[in-house]
Amino acid sequence: MKRLMLLPVCLFCLSSFSPAQTAKNGYTWNEGLNSDDKTFYVAGVLDCIRSLKPNALDSLLPKNVTAYQIVKSLDDFYSDYNNLSIAIFDGICISILKLSNASEEKIKWTIRYARADQATRQAMDKEMENRKHLKRSK
């Protein structure tokens, strides 16, 4: 029951920035948030993930990584013009991959996926399913 009540709170927190800033992406990150807002935003997302699925980050995020480090990673990520249209939540996921020393191939694939339009994402999903099916059949 507590988790169900947290969901509206999390959604409210994530949407509580200026109504004029409906797209929460790199443009919002670079121009609409100061450093405190960025840290609170990341901490809020991490808290929501942990409260909805308590062990979700344990295998991905090293224990010593802080919201501040993720903010710095996002600042670097959104300094690339090609990443500005990527949603902040996706940027956080990519930053977590980078900070957890994921393979360069996985990071590049995730960035390519986040940059892609819907049709390209569907094609990438289909390709991933085919790869999984091929691995299972071996």
N, C-alpha and C positions, 0 to 999 in steps of 0.2 A: 504494500500500500504506500509506503514511504517513497518508493521509487516512482510510482505513478504520479505522486504529488510533486516530485522533483522535476519531472519532464517539463511542465508548464513554466516552472521557475527558470530552468535552463534556457528554454526557448525565449522567454522574456528577456533574459540577460543578453542573449546573443543578438536580439533584435532591438536592444534598447538605445543604440546609438541613433544619431539624428535621422528622422524619417526621410530626409532628403537623400540620405545615403542608403538606398535600398540594396544596392549591389555591394556585398561585403567581399571585396577583392583587393588586389594590390593597390588600386587607386585609393581606396578607403584607407588601407594600411599606411600608405605613404603620406596622404594629405589630410585624412580625417581623424587621425588618432595621435595623441601625444605619447610619450614613452610610458607614462603611468597607465593610460588607457590600454596600450598594447599589452603590458604585463598583466593587467587585470583580465583582459579579454582571453589571453592564452591560459591563465590560471583558471578562469571560468570554464573554458572548454575542457581542460584536463579534469577539473572537478566533476563536470557533468558526465564525462566518459567513465570516470571511476565510480560515480554513484549509480550509474545505469548498468555498468558491467564492471564490478570491482577489480577483477584481475586482468582486464583487457590490456593495460599498458605494461604489466609486469614483464612480459617477455620481449617487449619492444623498446621500452624506454629505460636506459640505465638509471639506477636509483639516485645517482649524484647529479643528474641533469635537472636544471631548474627552469622555471617559466622564463626567467630573464635570458637564459641561454637560447631558448627557443625563439624569443623575441629577436635576439641578435641574428640568429639564423634566418628568420623571416625578413629582417631588414636587408640582409645580403641577397636573399632569394628574390625579393621584390625590387632590388636595384637593377635587375635584368628586365628591360622593357617587355620582352616576350612573355614574362610571367605575370604581368599586371592584371590580366583578365582572369587569372586563377583565383577561385574562392579562397578566403582566408582559412577555412577549415581544411581544405586540400593542402594549402601551404603549410599548415601545422603538421599534417600527416607526413608531408615530404621532409620537413625539418626534423621530425622524429626519426625518420629513416636515416637521414644524414647523421644525426647525433648518435644513433645506435650502430653506426658503422655498417649499414647495409651495403650490399654489393653495388658498385657503380652502375651495373646493368639494371638492377632493380630500381634504383633512383631515377635513372634516365627514362626507363619505361613509364614510371609513375608520373614524371613530369610531362612526358609526351601524352599520356592519357589525360592528365588534367588540362592540358592545352587544347585537346581535341574537341571538335564539335560532336553532337549526339550521334550522327551517322558513323563517324570514325570510331567513336567509343564502342558502338555496337559491333563493328568489324573487329576491333581489338579484343572485345569480350569473346567473340566467336573464335578468334585465333587462339586465345588462352584456353578455351574449352577443348579445342582440337588438340592442343599440346598435352593437356591433362589426360585426354582420352588415349592418345598415343602412348604416353608413359604407362598408363594402367594396362594397356594391351600387350606390353612387352614382357 
